[in-house]
Amino acid sequence: MCLETTLSRLGWESFFEQTFAPQRAAGFTPARVAEEHRDRYLVHSADDERTAEITGKLRYTAASRADLPVVGDWVALQPSDHTHGFIHAVLPRRSLLRRKAAGVLTEPQLLAANVDVLLLVTDADKDFNVRRLERYLTLAREGDARPVIVLNKADLNPAVGDLVRETTAAFAGVPVLPVSAKEGEGVDDLYTWIGEGTTAALIGSSGVGKSTIINRLLGEERLKTSGIRTGDGRGRHTTTSRQLLMLPRGGVVIDTPGMREVQLWADEESLDAAFGDVEGLSMNCRFADCRHEQEPGCAIRAALEDGSLDRHRFDGYRKLRREVRFLERQQSVRARLEEQARWKRLSRVGRENAERKMGGR
């Protein structure tokens, strides 16, 4: 298999080829990050896979964690032998999935890079949650990935047809696919969105069947899966790290650990894209700064009253908007503190240089 064909199967395209030109001239090889293990990576190149580590220069010049490789990234690789190599640079990304890091830190947790399609996997039976899907959808919009909702375990819900119609109505324009990964039903429909050169990632709560879906796509039991817990009927969490896998029918897929809580790392534009129906209604309000409370001529309130806008959906939208605005304030405060710290360091260096000059007279 020629280099171009192999790289294209990994998702290589003209965008990356153009940005890689200086690296190729320097003698480096393009490779894609398949797994990350602390300070070591597993990368796929045109003809093999190997472990790699980032150079000291790349680590030193990285302004933040976002400048270092994540699963799905294309990197400039310098092989050192048949099994190892060094990563000199991370190529510009076409997309980046991220959420707010857990805890009090105001920084993003990177999930995967260069994802074309994000499969939002949820349980069609006991664990279906519209509010959680809204968060996943906002994450997809912020990360420039096309969202597709996958209702897994469809065989366990006799009313799955009604659920598909309700979900389609709630998320206009987003494909909704009922699937039973355990029985193999509907899995082939996923290939409508996953093809040669396409990168898909799966996101969803622990136990919704992401690993089982990927095993079906792979045609073999490569990823570990577990049975149903007897206490609550939910699947057990099995995936503990992100990994990129090549599919036999073309394309690659990235598995991610289950996440029940998704704290958004997004802006209001991404939120509006996820709630296009709400944003569209708000454009018809009499006042541009309408708060949708007591203002006359509020299109949102009118839609709530006549039932054309679901109250729970609007409440979820307002909750996420408060969360996004709070995040933006936190980022502003952090940026100001970092700028103050930077000037303090520069002032200290300036004083020390001045003192040395005075001492040398």
Sequence and secondary structure as in RCSB ss.txt:
>XXXX:A:sequence
MCLETTLSRLGWESFFEQTFAPQRAAGFTPARVAEEHRDRYLVHSADDERTAEITGKLRYTAASRADLPVVGDWV
ALQPSDHTHGFIHAVLPRRSLLRRKAAGVLTEPQLLAANVDVLLLVTDADKDFNVRRLERYLTLAREGDARPVIV
LNKADLNPAVGDLVRETTAAFAGVPVLPVSAKEGEGVDDLYTWIGEGTTAALIGSSGVGKSTIINRLLGEERLKT
SGIRTGDGRGRHTTTSRQLLMLPRGGVVIDTPGMREVQLWADEESLDAAFGDVEGLSMNCRFADCRHEQEPGCAI
RAALEDGSLDRHRFDGYRKLRREVRFLERQQSVRARLEEQARWKRLSRVGRENAERKMGGR
>XXXX:A:secstr
  HHHHHHHTT  HHHHHHHHHHHHTT EEEEEEEEETTEEEEE SS EEEEEE HHHHHH SSGGGS  TT EE
EEEE SSSEEEEEEE   S EEEEE SSS  SEEEEEES SEEEEEEESSS   HHHHHHHHHHHHHTT EEEEE
EE GGG TTHHHHHHHHHHHTTTS EEE BTTTTBSGGGGGGT  TT EEEEE  TTSSHHHHHHHHHTS  S  
  B TTTS B     S EEEE TTS EEEE    S   B   HHHHHHHTHHHHHHHTTSSSTT  SSS TT HH
HHHHHHTSS HHHHHHHHHHHHHHHHHHHHHHHHHHHHHHHHHHHHHHHHHHHHHHHHHT 
